[in-house]
Amino acid sequence: MKAVMVMFDSLNRHFLSPYGCDWTHTPNFARLAERTVRFDKAYVCSMPCMPARRELHTGRPNFLHRSWGPLEPFDDSMPELLKKAGVYTHLATDHYHYFEDGGSTYHGRYNTWELFRGQEGDPWIGQVGEVRIPEMVVPRKDVYGRQDTINRQAMRREADQPQPQTFKAGLDFLRRNHSQDRWFLQIETFDPHEPFFSQRKYKDLFAKHFDAYKGKAFDWPPYRGIEEKPEEIEHLRYEYAALLAMCDAYMGDVLDTFDELDLWKDTMLIVCTDHGFMLGEKDCYAKCWMPFYEEVSHTPLFIWDPRCGKRNESRQSLVQMIDFAPTLLDYFGVKIPRDMTGKSLTATIDRDAKVRDAAIFGMHGGQVNVTDGRHVYMRSQASADWSDLFEYTLMPTHMRSPFQPNEIVGKTDLADALSFTKDCPVLKIRVTGKSWALRSPESMKNAVWDVESDPKQERPVTDPAIEKAMIAHLVREMRAVDAPPEQFKRLGL
């Protein structure tokens, strides 16, 4: 048995034809849906990038105990467990966060790995002196805008971009090893994450728009509310659509290779993303600073399992990324550790077997959300007091740097082991300052949404009985993952 995971970043389900979009160019995602089971109620859990990848490895939520950070010494890692069980694991990626301080312990869990450079502000090409940054609707004068400008000069051809190189490496692995048994391949691209950089041939799929637009360049949205003109917002969405078309093309290469090598007979295929993205909906761009609306939290997911052979079907069971680790371990006959709270989706893929009544999701220090598949409940902090938020870690690093001494001295205790830390005590570090996840006024409110009757979340539900039921789900799910007591206090629960 073999398995392939294709993972995109910031893939918005609302832009994919299998989920009802009729104006983007995604024929290969449509083809994928015909060859797999499509999940209609897949949700994020821990946000954003590296917290999601920690739960991909560990099969348990990350965000109630820890912000962005590495795998911890006590963490179970799905690729490493497979490796120890004799399943060869390989990672082909252009996701540069793996090679920053806050993601530095992930790639080493695989037998082998490949990294391709140049996404976003990846500190790749070195250039001293002044750099002319193109004029854009939203100016990018910071270090990341400068670096992105430099990087793009090295990627004038499509073949030089990181996504094509990542998929080529993954497909090279498939061709070298398709006749071998017991391996797991993870092909992971940063696209269609911002900035939405694509070649002209993908823009030509939307030539009417790109030929007509005469404004400034705009392919890198800010993390804030909308201040731009309607035509600029429309242009940004077309830039995303063009990059999405590029993702679709390389997804097609994977499907072609599965056909050519007859991999469908013995190879699982999982196609997923870490989260979605907002492109002007509710007057918002991006993610994390606002509530996790459906555009961000409700994600696309496609799975082919050769054991049951189900294809061109949909599933309504509520699933999350925490389920991927136990699913893959189960597929290869490897014991699932007791600390994994996710569930194997083997029976769900086959017959839509239910794995949970509710699912929690959120970001460290932000709202804690829960859904039962119909309703979404967003629970915010009960007061402006920030004394009840802590990081539980033995690896005190942020995205791009270690914690500084002033974040540790006088703010840290050695806490007793948690239920999942394998008897290891952990640092309990008090967080000071308002969380970035509560920057918008809406993030400081509680809200209930019926996302079946109101998928755009335009009409909050004001039924006390529904809110009470959702609070019960939230408390139960938080207890199930050993949420710290102060998280309940912080939320007024």
C-alpha positions as CSV (number, residue, x, y, z in Angstrom):
1,M,0.0,0.0,0.0
2,K,1.1,3.5,-0.8
3,A,-0.2,7.0,-0.1
4,V,0.1,10.5,-1.6
5,M,-1.0,13.7,0.0
6,V,-1.2,16.9,-2.1
7,M,-1.5,19.9,0.2
8,F,-2.2,23.4,-1.0
9,D,-2.1,26.6,1.2
10,S,-5.0,29.0,1.3
11,L,-7.2,27.0,-1.0
12,N,-10.6,28.6,-0.9
13,R,-13.4,25.9,-1.5
14,H,-15.7,28.6,-2.8
15,F,-13.5,29.1,-5.9
16,L,-13.5,25.4,-6.9
17,S,-16.0,24.0,-9.4
18,P,-16.7,20.8,-7.4
19,Y,-18.0,23.1,-4.7
20,G,-20.2,25.1,-7.0
21,C,-18.0,27.9,-8.5
22,D,-18.8,28.6,-12.1
23,W,-16.3,31.3,-13.2
24,T,-12.9,30.0,-12.2
25,H,-10.8,27.5,-14.2
26,T,-10.6,24.3,-12.3
27,P,-11.2,21.4,-14.6
28,N,-8.7,19.1,-12.9
29,F,-10.3,19.7,-9.5
30,A,-13.6,18.7,-11.2
31,R,-11.8,15.6,-12.5
32,L,-10.4,14.9,-9.1
33,A,-13.9,15.0,-7.6
34,E,-14.9,12.4,-10.1
35,R,-12.1,10.1,-9.0
36,T,-12.4,10.6,-5.2
37,V,-14.8,11.1,-2.3
38,R,-15.5,14.8,-1.8
39,F,-16.0,16.0,1.8
40,D,-18.6,18.8,2.2
41,K,-18.0,19.4,5.9
42,A,-14.3,19.6,6.4
43,Y,-13.1,22.3,8.8
44,V,-9.9,23.7,10.0
45,C,-8.8,23.1,13.6
46,S,-5.6,25.0,14.6
47,M,-4.7,28.2,12.6
48,P,-2.8,29.2,10.7
49,C,0.1,27.5,8.8
50,M,2.4,25.8,11.3
51,P,-0.2,25.1,13.9
52,A,-2.2,23.3,11.2
53,R,0.9,21.3,10.3
54,R,1.6,20.4,13.9
55,E,-1.8,18.8,14.1
56,L,-1.2,17.1,10.7
57,H,1.7,15.3,12.5
58,T,0.2,14.9,15.9
59,G,-3.5,14.3,15.2
60,R,-4.6,16.6,18.0
61,P,-5.5,20.4,18.3
62,N,-2.6,22.8,18.9
63,F,-4.2,26.2,19.4
64,L,-5.5,25.9,23.0
65,H,-2.0,25.3,24.4
66,R,0.4,26.9,21.9
67,S,0.7,29.5,19.2
68,W,2.8,29.1,16.0
69,G,5.8,26.9,16.8
70,P,7.8,23.7,16.1
71,L,7.0,20.1,16.9
72,E,7.7,19.6,20.6
73,P,10.0,16.8,22.0
74,F,6.9,14.9,23.3
75,D,4.8,15.2,20.1
76,D,3.9,12.1,18.1
77,S,4.7,12.7,14.5
78,M,2.8,10.7,11.9
79,P,5.6,10.7,9.3
80,E,8.1,9.6,11.9
81,L,5.8,6.9,13.2
82,L,5.4,5.6,9.6
83,K,9.1,5.8,9.2
84,K,9.8,3.7,12.3
85,A,7.2,1.2,11.1
86,G,9.1,0.7,7.8
87,V,7.0,3.0,5.6
88,Y,9.3,5.3,3.6
89,T,8.2,8.9,3.9
90,H,9.2,11.8,1.6
91,L,8.4,15.5,1.6
92,A,8.6,17.7,-1.5
93,T,7.7,21.3,-0.6
94,D,8.1,25.0,-1.3
95,H,6.5,26.0,2.0
96,Y,9.4,28.1,3.4
97,H,8.0,28.3,6.9
98,Y,9.4,24.8,7.5
99,F,12.8,26.4,7.4
100,E,12.2,29.2,9.9
101,D,12.7,29.0,13.6
102,G,9.0,28.3,14.2
103,G,8.8,25.3,11.9
104,S,12.3,23.9,12.2
105,T,11.5,20.5,13.5
106,Y,9.1,19.2,10.9
107,H,11.0,18.2,7.8
108,G,13.4,16.0,9.7
109,R,10.6,13.6,10.6
110,Y,10.6,12.3,7.0
111,N,13.1,9.8,5.6
112,T,14.0,12.3,2.9
113,W,12.9,15.8,1.9
114,E,13.2,18.5,-0.8
115,L,12.7,22.3,-0.5
116,F,12.2,24.7,-3.4
117,R,12.8,28.4,-2.7
118,G,11.2,31.7,-3.6
119,Q,7.7,31.9,-2.2
120,E,6.4,35.1,-0.7
121,G,9.3,36.9,1.2
122,D,11.5,33.8,1.5
123,P,15.0,35.2,2.2
124,W,16.4,33.4,-0.8
125,I,18.3,35.6,-3.4
126,G,20.8,37.9,-1.8
127,Q,21.0,41.4,-3.2
128,V,22.7,44.4,-1.5
129,G,21.7,48.0,-2.1
130,E,18.6,49.7,-3.4
131,V,15.8,47.6,-5.0
132,R,13.1,49.2,-7.1
133,I,9.8,47.9,-5.8
134,P,7.0,48.1,-8.4
135,E,4.1,50.5,-7.7
136,M,1.1,48.6,-6.3
137,V,-2.4,49.3,-5.0
138,V,-1.2,48.3,-1.6
139,P,2.5,49.3,-1.4
140,R,4.9,46.6,-0.2
141,K,7.8,48.6,1.1
142,D,8.7,46.3,4.0
143,V,11.5,43.7,4.0
144,Y,9.2,41.0,2.6
145,G,8.0,43.1,-0.3
146,R,11.7,43.9,-1.1
147,Q,12.6,40.3,-1.0
148,D,9.7,39.2,-3.0
149,T,10.6,41.7,-5.7
150,I,14.1,40.2,-5.8
151,N,12.9,36.6,-5.8
152,R,10.5,37.2,-8.8
153,Q,13.4,38.3,-10.9
154,A,14.8,34.8,-10.6
155,M,11.4,33.3,-11.7
156,R,10.7,34.8,-15.0
157,R,9.9,31.4,-16.5
158,E,7.1,29.1,-15.1
159,A,9.6,26.3,-14.6
160,D,11.7,28.5,-12.3
161,Q,8.8,29.0,-9.9
162,P,8.6,26.9,-6.7
163,Q,5.3,25.3,-7.4
164,P,6.3,23.6,-10.7
165,Q,9.6,22.5,-9.1
166,T,7.7,21.0,-6.1
167,F,5.3,19.0,-8.3
168,K,8.1,17.9,-10.6
169,A,10.0,16.5,-7.6
170,G,6.9,14.8,-6.3
171,L,6.2,13.2,-9.7
172,D,9.8,12.2,-10.0
173,F,9.5,10.3,-6.7
174,L,6.3,8.6,-8.0
175,R,8.1,7.5,-11.2
176,R,11.1,6.2,-9.4
177,N,9.2,4.3,-6.7
178,H,5.8,3.4,-8.1
179,S,6.7,-0.3,-8.3
180,Q,7.8,-0.3,-4.6
181,D,5.5,-0.8,-1.6
182,R,4.9,1.0,1.7
183,W,5.7,4.6,1.1
184,F,4.1,8.0,1.8
185,L,4.7,11.0,-0.4
186,Q,3.7,14.5,0.7
187,I,3.6,17.1,-2.2
188,E,3.0,20.4,-0.5
189,T,2.9,23.8,-2.2
190,F,2.6,27.3,-0.7
191,D,0.3,28.3,-3.6
192,P,-2.3,29.7,-3.9
193,H,-1.2,31.6,-0.8
194,E,-0.5,35.3,-1.3
195,P,1.2,37.0,-3.2
196,F,-0.8,35.7,-6.2
197,F,2.1,35.4,-8.6
198,S,1.4,33.6,-11.8
199,Q,2.5,33.6,-15.4
200,R,0.7,35.3,-18.2
201,K,-0.7,32.1,-19.7
202,Y,-2.9,31.6,-16.6
203,K,-4.0,35.2,-16.7
204,D,-5.0,34.7,-20.3
205,L,-7.7,32.3,-19.1
206,F,-9.4,35.4,-17.9
207,A,-8.1,37.6,-20.7
208,K,-11.3,39.8,-20.8
209,H,-10.6,41.0,-17.3
210,F,-6.8,41.4,-17.5
211,D,-6.9,43.1,-20.9
212,A,-9.5,45.6,-19.6
213,Y,-7.9,46.4,-16.2
214,K,-5.7,49.5,-16.3
215,G,-5.0,50.0,-12.6
216,K,-1.9,49.4,-10.5
217,A,-0.7,45.9,-9.8
218,F,-2.5,44.2,-6.9
219,D,-1.7,40.6,-6.2
220,W,-0.8,40.8,-2.5
221,P,-3.7,41.7,-0.2
222,P,-3.0,43.2,3.2
223,Y,-4.3,41.7,6.5
224,R,-7.0,44.3,7.2
225,G,-10.4,45.5,6.0
226,I,-11.1,46.8,2.5
227,E,-10.0,50.3,1.5
228,E,-9.6,49.7,-2.2
229,K,-11.9,50.5,-5.2
230,P,-14.3,47.9,-6.4
231,E,-12.3,47.4,-9.6
232,E,-9.2,46.8,-7.6
233,I,-10.9,44.2,-5.4
234,E,-12.2,42.5,-8.5
235,H,-8.7,42.5,-10.0
236,L,-7.3,40.9,-6.8
237,R,-9.8,38.1,-7.1
238,Y,-8.8,37.4,-10.7
239,E,-5.1,37.3,-9.7
240,Y,-6.1,34.6,-7.1
241,A,-8.1,32.8,-9.9
242,A,-5.1,32.9,-12.2
243,L,-2.8,31.3,-9.5
244,L,-5.6,28.8,-8.7
245,A,-5.6,27.9,-12.4
246,M,-1.9,27.2,-12.1
247,C,-2.6,24.9,-9.1
248,D,-5.3,23.2,-11.1
249,A,-2.8,22.5,-13.9
250,Y,-0.3,20.8,-11.6
251,M,-3.1,18.9,-9.9
252,G,-3.8,17.6,-13.3
253,D,-0.3,16.3,-13.7
254,V,-0.7,14.3,-10.5
255,L,-3.9,12.8,-11.9
256,D,-2.2,12.0,-15.2
257,T,0.6,10.2,-13.4
258,F,-1.9,8.2,-11.3
259,D,-3.6,7.2,-14.6
260,E,-0.3,6.4,-16.4
261,L,1.2,4.3,-13.6
262,D,-2.1,2.7,-12.6
263,L,-1.7,4.0,-9.0
264,W,-5.4,4.0,-8.3
265,K,-5.3,0.3,-7.6
266,D,-3.1,0.5,-4.5
267,T,-2.4,4.2,-3.6
268,M,-4.4,6.5,-1.3
269,L,-4.7,10.1,-2.5
270,I,-5.5,12.9,-0.1
271,V,-5.9,16.4,-1.5
272,C,-6.3,19.1,1.1
273,T,-5.4,22.6,2.4
274,D,-4.6,24.1,5.7
275,H,-7.2,26.9,5.5
276,G,-9.1,29.1,3.1
277,F,-8.7,32.8,2.5
278,M,-10.9,35.9,2.3
279,L,-10.9,38.0,-0.9
280,G,-13.2,40.8,0.0
281,E,-16.0,38.9,1.6
282,K,-17.5,40.8,4.6
283,D,-15.1,43.6,3.6
284,C,-12.1,41.5,4.7
285,Y,-8.9,40.3,3.2
286,A,-6.8,37.4,4.3
287,K,-7.2,35.5,7.6
288,C,-6.6,35.4,11.3
289,W,-7.2,39.0,12.3
290,M,-11.0,38.6,11.9
291,P,-13.4,35.8,12.9
292,F,-12.8,32.5,11.1
293,Y,-15.7,32.8,8.7
294,E,-16.6,30.0,6.3
295,E,-14.3,31.3,3.6
296,V,-11.4,30.5,5.9
297,S,-12.6,27.7,8.2
298,H,-14.6,25.5,5.8
299,T,-12.1,23.8,3.6
300,P,-12.1,21.5,0.5
301,L,-11.0,17.9,0.9
302,F,-10.9,15.0,-1.5
303,I,-9.8,11.4,-0.6
304,W,-9.4,8.2,-2.7
305,D,-9.0,5.0,-0.7
306,P,-8.3,2.0,-3.0
307,R,-9.5,-0.4,-0.4
308,C,-13.2,0.7,-0.7
309,G,-12.9,2.2,-4.3
310,K,-15.6,4.8,-3.6
311,R,-15.5,7.7,-6.1
312,N,-17.6,10.6,-7.4
313,E,-19.5,10.6,-4.1
314,S,-19.8,13.2,-1.3
315,R,-19.6,12.8,2.4
316,Q,-21.4,14.9,5.1
317,S,-19.5,13.8,8.2
318,L,-17.7,16.5,10.1
319,V,-13.9,16.0,9.6
320,Q,-10.7,18.0,10.3
321,M,-7.0,17.9,9.6
322,I,-6.5,16.2,13.0
323,D,-8.0,13.1,11.3
324,F,-5.4,12.8,8.6
325,A,-2.6,11.3,10.9
326,P,-4.8,8.5,12.3
327,T,-6.2,7.9,8.9
328,L,-2.8,7.3,7.4
329,L,-1.5,5.3,10.3
330,D,-4.6,3.1,10.1
331,Y,-4.2,2.7,6.3
332,F,-0.6,1.4,6.8
333,G,-1.5,-0.8,9.8
334,V,0.4,1.3,12.3
335,K,-0.9,1.7,15.8
336,I,-2.5,5.0,16.5
337,P,-1.1,6.7,19.7
338,R,-3.5,7.3,22.5
339,D,-2.6,11.0,22.5
340,M,-4.1,11.5,19.0
341,T,-7.7,12.8,19.4
342,G,-8.4,12.8,15.6
343,K,-10.2,9.8,14.2
344,S,-9.4,7.4,11.3
345,L,-11.6,8.3,8.3
346,T,-11.5,4.8,6.8
347,A,-15.2,4.0,7.5
348,T,-16.2,7.6,6.7
349,I,-14.6,7.4,3.2
350,D,-16.4,4.1,2.6
351,R,-19.9,4.8,4.0
352,D,-19.9,8.3,5.6
353,A,-19.5,6.9,9.1
354,K,-19.7,9.7,11.7
355,V,-16.5,10.4,13.6
356,R,-17.6,13.3,15.8
357,D,-20.6,15.4,16.9
358,A,-18.8,18.7,16.9
359,A,-15.4,20.1,16.0
360,I,-13.5,23.0,17.6
361,F,-11.2,25.4,15.7
362,G,-9.4,28.6,16.3
363,M,-6.1,30.4,16.8
364,H,-4.1,30.8,20.0
365,G,-5.5,33.8,22.0
366,G,-8.4,34.3,19.6
367,Q,-12.0,33.2,19.5
368,V,-12.6,29.5,20.2
369,N,-15.1,28.2,17.7
370,V,-17.2,25.1,17.4
371,T,-19.4,23.6,14.7
372,D,-21.8,20.7,14.6
373,G,-21.9,20.8,10.8
374,R,-24.9,23.0,10.7
375,H,-24.3,25.7,13.2
376,V,-21.0,27.5,13.9
377,Y,-20.6,29.1,17.3
378,M,-17.9,31.8,17.8
379,R,-16.9,32.4,21.5
380,S,-14.7,35.3,22.3
381,Q,-12.8,36.5,25.3
382,A,-15.0,37.5,28.2
383,S,-13.1,40.6,29.1
384,A,-10.1,42.8,28.2
385,D,-8.0,41.0,30.8
386,W,-5.1,39.2,29.1
387,S,-3.7,37.6,32.3
388,D,-5.3,34.2,31.4
389,L,-3.4,33.3,28.3
390,F,-0.3,31.1,28.4
391,E,2.0,29.3,26.0
392,Y,2.7,25.7,27.1
393,T,6.0,24.6,25.4
394,L,9.5,23.3,25.6
395,M,10.4,25.0,22.3
396,P,9.8,28.8,22.9
397,T,10.0,30.1,19.4
398,H,7.8,32.4,17.3
399,M,7.4,32.2,13.5
400,R,10.8,33.7,12.7
401,S,12.6,34.0,16.0
402,P,13.1,32.5,19.5
403,F,11.2,34.1,22.4
404,Q,13.2,37.0,23.7
405,P,14.4,37.0,27.3
406,N,11.9,39.8,28.2
407,E,9.1,37.4,27.2
408,I,10.4,34.7,29.5
409,V,12.0,36.3,32.6
410,G,9.3,36.9,35.3
411,K,6.6,35.4,33.1
412,T,7.5,31.7,33.2
413,D,6.7,28.8,35.5
414,L,7.5,25.1,35.1
415,A,4.1,23.5,34.9
416,D,3.3,19.8,35.6
417,A,3.1,17.5,32.7
418,L,-0.1,17.7,30.6
419,S,-2.0,14.6,29.5
420,F,-0.2,14.5,26.2
421,T,3.3,15.5,27.1
422,K,4.5,12.0,28.1
423,D,5.3,13.0,31.7
424,C,7.4,16.0,30.5
425,P,6.9,19.2,32.5
426,V,6.5,22.2,30.3
427,L,7.2,25.9,30.4
428,K,4.1,27.9,31.1
429,I,4.8,31.3,29.7
430,R,2.4,34.2,30.3
431,V,1.4,36.0,27.1
432,T,1.4,39.8,27.4
433,G,-0.4,42.1,24.9
434,K,-3.5,41.7,22.9
435,S,-3.7,38.7,20.5
436,W,-3.4,39.5,16.8
437,A,-6.4,37.2,16.4
438,L,-8.7,39.7,18.1
439,R,-8.0,42.8,16.0
440,S,-11.5,43.3,14.6
441,P,-14.5,44.3,16.6
442,E,-16.4,41.2,15.4
443,S,-13.6,39.1,17.0
444,M,-14.6,40.4,20.4
445,K,-18.2,39.2,20.1
446,N,-20.0,35.9,20.5
447,A,-22.1,34.8,17.5
448,V,-24.1,31.8,16.3
449,W,-24.5,31.1,12.6
450,D,-26.7,28.6,10.7
451,V,-24.3,27.9,7.8
452,E,-26.8,25.6,6.0
453,S,-29.5,28.2,5.6
454,D,-27.1,31.2,5.7
455,P,-23.7,30.0,4.2
456,K,-22.5,33.6,3.8
457,Q,-23.1,34.2,7.5
458,E,-25.1,37.4,7.0
459,R,-27.8,36.7,9.7
460,P,-26.6,35.7,13.2
461,V,-28.9,33.3,15.0
462,T,-30.4,34.6,18.3
463,D,-31.9,31.4,19.7
464,P,-30.8,30.9,23.3
465,A,-31.4,27.2,23.1
466,I,-29.1,26.8,20.1
467,E,-26.4,28.8,21.8
468,K,-26.7,26.7,24.9
469,A,-26.3,23.5,22.9
470,M,-23.3,24.9,21.1
471,I,-21.7,26.0,24.4
472,A,-22.1,22.4,25.6
473,H,-20.4,21.1,22.5
474,L,-17.6,23.6,23.0
475,V,-17.0,22.8,26.7
476,R,-17.0,19.0,25.9
477,E,-14.6,19.3,23.1
478,M,-12.2,21.6,25.0
479,R,-12.2,19.1,27.9
480,A,-11.5,16.2,25.5
481,V,-8.2,17.8,24.5
482,D,-7.2,18.8,28.0
483,A,-7.6,22.5,27.4
484,P,-5.9,24.5,30.3
485,P,-8.4,25.7,33.0
486,E,-7.6,29.3,32.3
487,Q,-8.9,28.9,28.7
488,F,-12.3,28.3,30.2
489,K,-12.0,31.3,32.4
490,R,-10.8,33.5,29.5
491,L,-13.9,32.6,27.5
492,G,-16.2,33.0,30.5
493,L,-17.2,29.4,30.6
